């Protein structure tokens, strides 16, 4: 499906979808407590986690109650395109001793997971592969307590997966992080969820100490806060196209993409908090520099926004974008080039030159953040533009088009040619 989009003046209020980062963690923690958490507004990634948790629910219950999973049973898990689902659940499956076949779709089959596999294999897990790609995997054996050493500069999701799994083991464990942690704020979210479920983790310089034989307990309040990653698109639309209010957000959130407000305001955006809502009003923007090391998901929409700013903006720490749902670094440059905007790249730095936009057909690259970023640019560009393959928006923000239309966006949908 393609979206044909005309420049629009936007005004109104929307509710941010539930945070994918928080909801993933609540779902897994609930399952480890013997319960279930359902997120009605979840995108495809959360559906993948729910599907996998349902597949292992029987084995998990037996493990929680008896200390071992069902003998002889092999379960099939399809993680879809969700890196969170794969990297969070692989250690859990191994900790419970569940025999599983884990597969996925799209670029997930090529996204990095080797360091996590090596750490698990050194502690009793048996993980097999059919080919040189990341997936499919087979698991057997049972994870043992001990000292886990893991790189932190590939994905913070490795650490989160271990933090979920290690409290379930018979003995105490320690996680030693052997390089700088990227997206450290996501680990903070994990620790906050674990604390709420009664799991005690002790931080030390360079890692975490995890006591074994802990029990997950479901807290009273299980509501996932609004997603700052998704809200960033609406904040950008308000800043560029009118006045948009976004409800459902936690102003004090641990989510790393909460930083988009600070970056946007630094660039001149009129953003304020009123009555629990974030309110963005049309603003004149100037170039700004920022480091995306801990907020890589914000790069596509921030690059889109800064393409309307006066001057050249520099975004540091962008190399990690190459191993996302698409090569996001090249995808961002491609969509901006389609709209007539110049970008440069060198030494882990993306430079975006603000300029005059022209209508075009922009590829969504089967990547939700790329397609939504292209839609934001199209809504602020004279004429009519086409964004190709918008189905991918369902991965994180299924109601994006509906919400944009509710604000006054002129968007009509056509079948892809």
ZAKE-636739 format. One line per 5 residues: number of its first residue (from 0); their letters; for each residue z, x, y of N, C-alpha, C. Coordinates in steps of 0.2 Angstrom, whole numbers. Atoms other than C-alpha are relative to their C-alpha. Layout:
<recs>
NUM> A> Z:X:Y:Z:X:Y:Z:X:Y | ...
</recs>
This chain:
<recs>
0> XXXXX> 0:4:-6:0:0:0:0:4:6 | 0:-4:-7:-4:6:18:2:-4:5 | -2:4:-6:3:1:34:-4:2:6 | 4:-1:-6:-8:-2:49:5:-1:6 | -6:1:-4:4:1:64:-3:1:7
5> XXXXX> 2:0:-7:1:-2:83:6:2:4 | -5:-1:-4:11:5:97:4:-6:2 | -4:6:-1:26:-6:100:6:1:4 | -7:0:-3:41:-10:111:5:-3:-4 | -5:3:5:56:-12:101:7:-1:3
10> XXXXX> -7:2:-2:73:-20:104:3:-5:-5 | -3:4:5:86:-27:93:5:4:-3 | -5:-3:4:99:-23:80:-1:-1:-7 | 1:0:7:98:-18:62:7:3:-3 | -5:-3:4:111:-13:49:-2:5:-4
15> XXXXX> 2:-6:4:110:4:41:1:-2:-7 | -1:0:7:107:4:23:6:4:-3 | -5:-4:3:121:10:12:-2:7:-1 | 2:-7:1:122:29:11:-1:2:-7 | 2:-2:7:113:35:-4:5:6:-3
20> XXXXX> -4:-6:2:124:51:-4:7:-3:-3 | -6:3:2:140:41:-5:0:-5:-6 | 1:5:5:134:27:-16:-1:4:-7 | 1:-4:7:128:40:-30:7:2:-2 | -6:-3:2:145:47:-30:5:-5:-2
25> XXXXX> -4:5:2:154:31:-30:-2:-3:-7 | 2:2:7:144:25:-45:2:4:-6 | -2:-4:5:147:40:-55:8:0:-1 | -8:0:0:166:41:-51:2:-7:-3 | -2:7:3:167:22:-56:-1:0:-7
30> XXXXX> 1:0:7:159:25:-72:5:5:-4 | -5:-5:3:171:40:-76:7:-3:0 | -6:4:0:185:28:-72:0:-6:-5 | 1:6:5:178:15:-85:-2:-6:3 | 2:6:-3:172:4:-72:-8:0:2
35> XXXXX> 7:0:-3:155:0:-62:0:-1:7 | 1:1:-7:150:1:-44:-8:-2:1 | 7:2:-1:134:-9:-39:-1:0:7 | 2:0:-7:125:-6:-23:-6:-4:0 | 6:5:0:114:-21:-20:-6:2:4
40> XXXXX> 5:-2:-5:104:-13:-6:-3:7:-2 | 2:-7:2:100:3:-16:-7:1:-1 | 7:-2:1:84:12:-16:-1:2:-7 | 2:-2:6:75:19:-31:5:5:-3 | -4:-5:2:86:34:-32:7:-3:-3
45> XXXXX> -6:3:2:102:24:-34:-1:-5:-6 | 2:3:6:93:13:-47:0:4:-6 | 0:-5:6:90:28:-57:6:2:-2 | -7:-2:2:108:33:-57:3:-6:-4 | -3:6:4:113:15:-62:-3:0:-7
50> XXXXX> 3:1:7:100:15:-76:3:5:-5 | -3:-6:5:107:32:-83:7:-2:-1 | -7:1:1:125:27:-81:0:-6:-5 | 0:5:5:121:11:-91:-2:2:-7 | 2:-3:6:113:21:-104:5:4:-4
55> XXXXX> -6:-4:3:128:32:-107:7:-4:0 | -6:3:-1:141:19:-103:4:-1:-7 | -4:1:7:146:16:-122:3:7:-2 | -2:-7:2:147:35:-125:6:2:5 | -5:-2:-5:157:37:-109:7:-3:-1
60> XXXXX> -6:3:1:169:24:-113:4:3:-6 | -3:-3:6:172:31:-130:3:7:1 | -3:-6:-2:175:48:-123:6:0:4 | -6:1:-4:187:42:-110:6:-2:-4 | -5:3:4:197:32:-123:2:5:-6
65> XXXXX> -2:-3:6:196:44:-138:-1:8:1 | 1:-7:0:191:61:-131:-6:3:-3 | 7:-2:2:174:62:-139:-5:-6:1 | 5:5:0:158:52:-138:-3:-2:-7 | 3:3:6:148:42:-151:-3:6:-4
70> XXXXX> 3:-5:5:144:53:-166:-7:-2:-2 | 7:1:3:125:55:-170:-4:-4:4 | 4:4:-4:119:44:-156:-3:5:6 | 3:-3:-5:106:51:-144:-3:-5:5 | 2:5:-6:103:42:-127:-6:3:4
75> XXXXX> 6:-2:-5:87:43:-116:2:-2:7 | -1:1:-7:90:45:-98:-6:2:4 | 6:-1:-4:76:43:-85:3:1:7 | -3:-1:-7:82:51:-68:-5:-2:5 | 5:1:-6:66:45:-59:-2:6:4
80> XXXXX> 1:-6:-4:63:56:-45:6:2:4 | -6:-1:-4:81:58:-40:3:6:-3 | -3:-7:1:87:76:-39:8:-1:-1 | -7:1:1:105:69:-37:2:-3:-6 | -1:3:7:104:59:-53:0:5:-5
85> XXXXX> 0:-6:5:99:74:-63:5:5:1 | -5:-6:0:110:87:-56:7:-2:0 | -7:2:1:126:76:-55:1:-2:-7 | -1:3:6:124:68:-72:-1:5:-6 | 0:-5:5:119:84:-82:6:3:-2
90> XXXXX> -6:-3:2:136:92:-82:5:-6:-3 | -4:5:3:144:75:-85:-1:-2:-7 | 2:1:7:134:72:-100:2:5:-5 | -2:-5:4:138:89:-106:8:0:-1 | -8:0:1:157:87:-103:2:-5:-5
95> XXXXX> -2:5:5:157:71:-113:-3:1:-7 | 3:-1:6:147:79:-127:-5:-5:-2 | 5:5:1:134:66:-126:-7:4:-2 | 7:-2:2:117:70:-136:-5:-4:4 | 4:4:-5:104:65:-123:-7:4:0
100> XXXXX> 6:-2:-2:86:67:-119:-1:-2:8 | 0:2:-7:84:68:-100:-7:2:3 | 7:-1:-3:67:66:-91:0:-3:7 | 1:3:-7:61:61:-74:-7:-1:2 | 7:1:-2:45:58:-64:-1:4:6
105> XXXXX> 2:-4:-6:35:66:-51:2:7:1 | -1:-7:-1:40:82:-43:7:2:-2 | -7:-2:3:58:81:-51:-1:4:-5 | 1:-4:6:50:89:-66:-1:7:2 | 1:-7:-3:47:105:-55:6:2:5
110> XXXXX> -6:-2:-5:63:105:-44:5:4:-4 | -4:-5:3:75:119:-47:6:-3:-4 | -6:1:3:89:117:-60:3:5:-4 | -1:-5:4:89:133:-69:7:3:0 | -6:-3:-1:105:140:-62:6:-4:-3
115> XXXXX> -5:5:2:115:124:-66:0:1:-8 | 1:0:7:108:125:-84:3:6:-3 | -3:-6:2:113:143:-86:8:0:0 | -7:1:-1:131:139:-80:3:-4:-6 | -3:5:6:133:125:-93:-1:3:-6
120> XXXXX> 1:-3:6:126:135:-107:5:5:-2 | -5:-5:1:138:149:-104:7:-3:-2 | -6:3:2:152:136:-108:-1:-5:-5 | 0:5:6:147:127:-124:-6:-5:0 | 5:5:1:133:116:-119:-6:3:-3
125> XXXXX> 7:-2:2:116:117:-128:-5:-4:3 | 5:3:-4:102:113:-117:-7:2:-2 | 7:-2:2:84:113:-124:-5:-3:5 | 6:2:-4:67:112:-115:-6:0:-5 | 6:0:4:50:107:-122:-5:5:3
130> XXXXX> 5:-5:-3:40:118:-109:3:3:6 | -3:-4:-5:42:128:-94:2:-4:7 | -2:4:-6:45:114:-82:8:-2:-1 | -7:1:0:63:108:-77:1:-6:-5 | -1:6:5:61:92:-88:-6:-1:-4
135> XXXXX> -6:3:3:62:85:-101:5:5:-2 | -5:-4:2:79:92:-106:3:-4:-6 | -4:3:5:89:89:-122:7:3:0 | -7:-3:-1:108:91:-122:4:-2:-7 | -4:0:6:120:94:-137:6:4:2
140> XXXXX> -6:-4:-1:137:103:-139:4:-3:5 | -5:3:-5:152:100:-128:2:6:5 | -1:-4:-5:156:108:-112:8:3:-1 | -7:-3:0:172:120:-111:2:2:6 | -3:-2:-6:184:124:-98:-1:8:1
145> XXXXX> 1:-7:-2:183:141:-89:-2:2:7 | 2:-2:-6:176:151:-75:-7:-1:1 | 7:2:-2:160:144:-68:-3:3:6 | 3:-4:-6:149:155:-57:-7:-4:1 | 6:4:-2:135:146:-48:-2:2:7
150> XXXXX> 3:-2:-7:123:150:-33:1:-6:4 | -1:6:-5:126:139:-18:-6:0:5 | 5:0:-5:110:143:-9:-6:-3:-2 | 6:4:3:98:133:-20:2:-8:1 | -2:7:-1:107:116:-20:8:-1:-1
155> XXXXX> -8:2:0:125:109:-16:1:-5:-6 | -1:5:6:121:96:-30:3:4:-6 | -3:-3:6:125:109:-43:8:0:0 | -8:0:0:143:111:-37:3:-7:0 | -3:7:1:145:92:-35:0:-2:-8
160> XXXXX> 1:1:7:139:90:-53:6:3:-4 | -5:-3:3:152:102:-59:7:-3:2 | -6:3:-3:166:94:-48:1:-6:-4 | -1:6:4:163:78:-57:2:1:-7 | -1:-1:7:163:85:-74:6:4:-2
165> XXXXX> -5:-5:2:176:99:-75:7:-4:0 | -6:3:1:191:87:-72:1:-3:-7 | 0:3:7:187:79:-89:1:4:-6 | -1:-5:5:189:95:-99:7:1:-2 | -7:-1:2:204:100:-109:4:5:4
170> XXXXX> -3:-5:-4:208:115:-99:-2:1:7 | 1:-1:-7:208:121:-81:-6:4:1 | 6:-4:-2:192:128:-73:0:2:7 | 1:-2:-7:187:137:-58:-8:1:1 | 7:0:-2:170:136:-49:0:6:6
175> XXXXX> 1:-6:-5:165:153:-40:-7:-1:3 | 6:1:-3:151:150:-28:-2:7:3 | 2:-7:-1:141:167:-27:-5:1:6 | 4:-1:-6:131:164:-11:2:-5:5 | -1:5:-5:131:155:5:-2:-7:-3
180> XXXXX> 1:7:2:133:136:2:-5:-3:5 | 5:4:-5:118:126:9:2:-8:-1 | -1:8:0:121:107:14:8:0:-3 | -7:0:2:140:111:12:3:-7:1 | -3:6:-2:144:94:20:-1:-5:-6
185> XXXXX> 0:5:6:138:85:4:5:2:-5 | -5:-1:4:151:94:-6:7:-3:3 | -6:3:-3:164:88:7:0:-8:-2 | 0:7:2:158:70:3:2:-1:-7 | -2:1:7:160:73:-16:8:1:0
190> XXXXX> -7:-1:0:178:80:-13:4:-6:3 | -3:6:-3:182:65:-2:0:-6:-5 | 1:5:5:176:53:-16:5:1:-6 | -4:-2:6:185:62:-30:8:-1:2 | -6:1:-3:201:62:-19:2:-7:-1
195> XXXXX> -1:7:1:200:43:-18:1:-3:-7 | 0:2:7:198:42:-37:6:3:-3 | -6:-3:3:214:52:-39:-1:7:-3 | 1:-6:3:206:68:-44:2:6:5 | -3:-5:-4:214:84:-37:-4:6:-1
200> XXXXX> 4:-6:-1:203:99:-32:3:4:5 | -3:-4:-5:210:114:-24:-5:5:2 | 5:-5:-3:199:125:-13:3:6:1 | -2:-7:-2:200:143:-12:-6:4:3 | 5:-3:-3:190:156:-3:-6:2:-5
205> XXXXX> 6:-1:5:173:156:-12:0:-5:-6 | 1:5:5:176:141:-23:5:-5:-1 | -5:5:1:187:128:-31:3:0:-7 | -4:0:6:201:127:-44:0:-8:-2 | 1:7:2:199:111:-55:5:0:-6
210> XXXXX> -4:1:6:213:106:-67:-3:-5:-5 | 3:5:5:208:98:-83:5:-6:-2 | -4:6:3:214:82:-92:2:-5:6 | -2:5:-5:213:72:-76:-4:-6:-1 | 3:6:1:209:54:-76:-2:-4:7
215> XXXXX> 3:4:-5:198:44:-64:3:-7:1 | -3:6:-1:206:29:-56:-3:-4:6 | 4:3:-5:196:16:-46:5:-2:6 | -4:2:-6:203:14:-28:-2:-8:2 | 1:7:-2:204:-3:-20:-6:-1:4
220> XXXXX> 5:1:-4:191:0:-7:-6:4:-2 | 5:-3:3:174:4:-14:-7:-1:4 | 6:1:-4:161:0:0:-3:7:3 | 4:-6:-3:148:14:4:-1:-1:7 | 1:1:-7:147:17:22:-8:1:1
225> XXXXX> 7:0:-1:130:16:31:-3:7:0 | 4:-6:1:117:30:29:-3:3:6 | 2:-3:-6:115:42:43:-7:3:0 | 7:-3:2:99:49:35:-5:-6:2 | 4:5:-1:91:32:36:0:-3:8
230> XXXXX> -1:2:-7:99:27:53:-4:5:5 | 4:-5:-5:90:43:61:-7:-3:2 | 7:3:-2:73:34:60:1:-6:5 | -1:5:-5:80:19:69:2:3:7 | -2:-3:-6:88:30:82:-6:3:4
235> XXXXX> 6:-3:-3:72:39:85:-4:-5:3 | 4:6:-3:63:22:87:3:-2:7 | -4:2:-6:76:17:100:-2:5:6 | 1:-5:-5:74:34:109:-7:0:3 | 7:-1:-2:55:33:109:-3:-7:3
240> XXXXX> 4:6:-1:51:15:110:4:-6:3 | -3:6:-3:64:4:118:8:0:0 | -7:0:1:82:0:113:2:-3:-6 | -2:2:7:89:-1:96:7:1:-1 | -7:-1:2:107:-4:90:0:0:-8
245> XXXXX> -1:0:7:112:1:72:7:-1:-2 | -7:1:2:127:-6:64:1:3:-7 | -2:-2:7:137:-1:48:1:7:-1 | -1:-7:1:139:17:52:7:2:1 | -6:-3:-1:154:28:51:0:5:5
250> XXXXX> 1:-6:-5:155:38:67:4:6:-2 | -3:-6:2:167:50:59:-2:2:-7 | 3:-2:7:156:52:43:0:7:-1 | 1:-6:2:156:67:33:-7:2:-2 | 7:-1:2:137:65:30:-3:5:5
255> XXXXX> 2:-5:-5:128:80:37:-5:-3:5 | 5:2:-5:114:70:45:3:-4:6 | -4:2:-6:127:63:57:-2:4:6 | 1:-4:-6:122:78:67:-6:-1:4 | 6:2:-4:105:70:72:2:-3:7
260> XXXXX> -2:3:-7:115:61:86:1:6:5 | -1:-6:-4:120:78:93:-6:3:2 | 6:-3:-2:103:85:92:-4:-4:4 | 3:5:-4:95:70:99:2:0:7 | -3:0:-7:107:70:114:-1:6:3
265> XXXXX> 2:-6:-2:104:88:116:-7:0:3 | 7:1:-2:86:84:118:-1:-5:6 | 0:5:-5:90:71:131:0:-7:-2 | 0:7:2:91:55:121:6:-3:3 | -6:5:-2:102:41:128:3:-3:-6
270> XXXXX> -3:2:6:113:38:113:7:-1:1 | -7:1:-1:130:30:114:3:-5:-6 | -3:4:5:142:21:103:4:-6:4 | -3:6:-3:147:3:108:1:-5:-5 | -2:6:5:157:-10:98:-1:2:-7
275> XXXXX> 1:-2:7:155:0:82:-7:1:-2 | 7:-1:1:136:1:84:-2:7:3 | 4:-6:-3:125:17:88:-5:-4:4 | 5:3:-4:114:12:102:-5:6:3 | 5:-5:-3:98:22:107:-5:-3:4
280> XXXXX> 4:3:-5:88:19:122:-6:5:2 | 6:-4:-2:71:25:128:2:5:5 | -2:-6:-4:73:42:135:-6:5:1 | 4:-6:-1:63:57:142:3:6:-4 | -3:-5:4:65:71:130:-3:7:2
285> XXXXX> 2:-7:-1:64:90:131:1:4:-6 | 0:-4:6:62:104:118:8:2:-1 | -7:-2:2:78:109:108:-1:4:-6 | 0:-4:6:82:122:95:6:-3:-5 | -6:1:5:93:118:79:-1:3:-6
290> XXXXX> 0:-3:7:97:125:62:1:-6:-5 | 0:6:5:93:113:48:3:2:-7 | -2:-3:7:101:124:34:5:-6:-3 | -5:5:3:115:110:31:-3:-7:1 | 2:7:-1:104:95:36:-8:0:-1
295> XXXXX> 7:-1:1:87:98:28:-4:-7:0 | 4:7:0:83:79:26:-1:-3:7 | 1:2:-7:84:77:45:-6:3:3 | 6:-4:-3:69:89:48:-6:-5:1 | 6:4:-1:55:76:45:0:-4:7
300> XXXXX> 0:5:-6:61:63:58:2:4:6 | -2:-4:-6:68:77:70:-7:3:2 | 6:-3:-2:51:85:70:-5:-5:3 | 3:6:-3:43:68:73:2:-1:7 | -2:1:-6:54:65:87:-1:5:5
305> XXXXX> 1:-6:-4:52:82:95:-7:1:2 | 8:0:-2:33:80:95:-1:-4:6 | 1:3:-7:36:69:110:4:3:5 | -4:-3:-5:47:81:119:-4:5:4 | 3:-5:-4:42:93:133:2:7:-2
310> XXXXX> -1:-6:2:40:110:127:0:2:-8 | 1:-3:7:41:120:110:7:0:-3 | -6:0:3:56:116:99:0:4:-7 | -1:-5:6:62:128:85:5:-3:-5 | -4:3:5:69:121:69:1:6:-5
315> XXXXX> -2:-5:4:78:135:59:2:-2:-7 | -2:1:7:81:136:40:-4:-6:-4 | 4:6:3:66:125:34:-3:2:-7 | 3:-2:6:61:135:19:2:-5:-6 | -2:5:6:71:123:7:-4:-6:0
320> XXXXX> 4:6:0:60:109:12:-6:0:-5 | 5:-1:5:47:116:0:1:-3:-7 | -2:2:7:56:110:-15:4:-7:0 | -2:7:0:59:92:-11:-5:-5:-3 | 4:5:4:50:76:-16:-7:2:1
325> XXXXX> 6:-3:-1:35:84:-8:1:7:3 | -1:-6:-4:32:101:0:1:-2:7 | -1:3:-7:40:94:16:-1:4:6 | 2:-5:-5:37:109:26:-7:-1:2 | 7:1:-1:18:107:24:-1:-7:2
330> XXXXX> 1:7:-1:19:88:24:1:-2:7 | -2:1:-7:28:88:41:-6:2:4 | 5:-4:-4:15:100:48:-7:-4:0 | 6:4:1:1:89:41:0:-6:3 | 0:7:-4:6:72:48:0:2:7
335> XXXXX> 0:-1:-7:9:80:65:-7:2:2 | 7:-2:-1:-8:88:64:-5:-6:1 | 4:6:0:-16:72:60:1:-4:7 | -1:3:-6:-8:65:76:-2:4:6 | 2:-4:-5:-15:79:86:5:5:3
340> XXXXX> -6:-4:-2:2:89:87:-1:7:-3 | 0:-7:3:2:108:85:7:2:-2 | -6:-3:3:15:116:74:-1:7:-2 | 1:-6:3:18:134:69:6:1:-5 | -5:-2:4:28:142:55:0:7:-1
345> XXXXX> -1:-7:2:35:159:52:7:2:-1 | -6:-3:1:50:167:44:6:-6:0 | -5:5:0:60:151:40:1:-4:6 | 0:4:-6:56:143:57:-6:-4:1 | 5:4:-2:46:128:61:0:-1:7
350> XXXXX> 0:2:-7:40:126:79:-4:-6:1 | 3:7:-1:35:109:85:-2:0:8 | 2:1:-7:25:108:102:-1:-7:2 | 1:7:-3:27:92:111:-7:-1:3 | 7:1:-3:10:84:116:-2:-7:0
355> XXXXX> 3:7:0:-1:69:118:-3:-1:-7 | 1:2:7:-3:60:101:-7:-5:0 | 6:4:1:-19:52:95:1:-5:-6 | 0:4:6:-21:37:82:-3:4:-5 | 3:-4:5:-25:43:65:2:-4:-7
360> XXXXX> -3:2:7:-23:40:46:4:6:-2 | -4:-5:2:-8:49:40:2:-1:-7 | -2:1:7:-4:53:22:8:0:0 | -8:0:2:14:48:16:2:5:-5 | -1:-6:5:13:62:3:5:-3:-6
365> XXXXX> -5:3:5:23:50:-9:7:2:1 | -6:-2:-2:38:55:0:3:-4:6 | -3:5:-4:50:42:8:1:3:7 | -1:-2:-7:55:53:23:-6:2:4 | 6:-2:-4:38:59:27:-4:-7:2
370> XXXXX> 4:6:-1:30:41:26:4:-3:6 | -3:3:-6:44:34:38:0:4:6 | 1:-4:-6:42:49:50:-6:-2:3 | 6:2:-3:24:45:51:0:-7:3 | 0:7:-3:27:27:54:4:0:7
375> XXXXX> -3:0:-6:39:31:68:-5:3:6 | 5:-2:-4:26:42:76:-6:-5:2 | 5:5:-1:13:29:74:2:-6:5 | -3:5:-5:24:16:83:0:2:7 | 0:-3:-7:24:27:98:-6:3:3
380> XXXXX> 6:-3:-1:6:32:98:-5:-6:2 | 4:5:-2:-7:22:108:-6:-1:-5 | 5:2:5:-20:13:97:3:-2:-6 | -3:2:6:-18:9:79:-1:5:-5 | 0:-5:5:-14:21:65:2:-3:-6
385> XXXXX> -1:2:6:-13:20:47:4:5:-4 | -4:-4:4:1:27:36:-1:-2:-8 | 3:1:7:-5:29:18:6:0:-5 | -5:0:6:6:25:2:7:-1:2 | -6:1:-2:21:17:10:5:-2:-5
390> XXXXX> -4:3:6:28:11:-7:6:5:-1 | -5:-5:1:38:28:-7:6:-1:4 | -5:2:-4:49:21:6:6:-3:-4 | -5:4:4:58:11:-7:5:5:-3 | -4:-5:3:66:27:-13:7:0:3
395> XXXXX> -6:0:-4:79:27:1:2:-6:4 | -1:5:-5:76:13:13:-5:-5:-1 | 5:5:2:67:-2:5:-2:-5:5 | 1:5:-5:69:-13:20:-3:3:7 | 2:-4:-6:62:0:33:-5:-4:4
400> XXXXX> 5:4:-4:46:-10:37:3:-7:2 | -3:7:-2:56:-27:37:4:1:6 | -5:-1:-6:69:-19:49:-4:1:6 | 4:-1:-5:56:-12:60:-4:-6:3 | 4:6:-2:46:-28:61:5:-5:4
405> XXXXX> -5:4:-3:63:-37:66:1:2:7 | -1:-3:-7:64:-25:81:-6:-1:4 | 6:1:-4:46:-30:86:-5:4:-1 | 5:-5:2:36:-17:77:-7:-4:-2 | 7:3:2:17:-22:75:-2:4:-6
410> XXXXX> 1:-3:6:15:-18:57:-4:-5:-5 | 3:4:5:3:-26:45:-2:5:-6 | 1:-3:6:1:-21:27:-7:-1:-4 | 6:1:3:-15:-18:17:0:4:-7 | 1:-4:6:-19:-13:-1:-3:7:1
415> XX> 3:-6:-1:-23:5:-2:-8:0:-3 | 7:0:3:-42:9:-4:-1:5:-5
</recs>
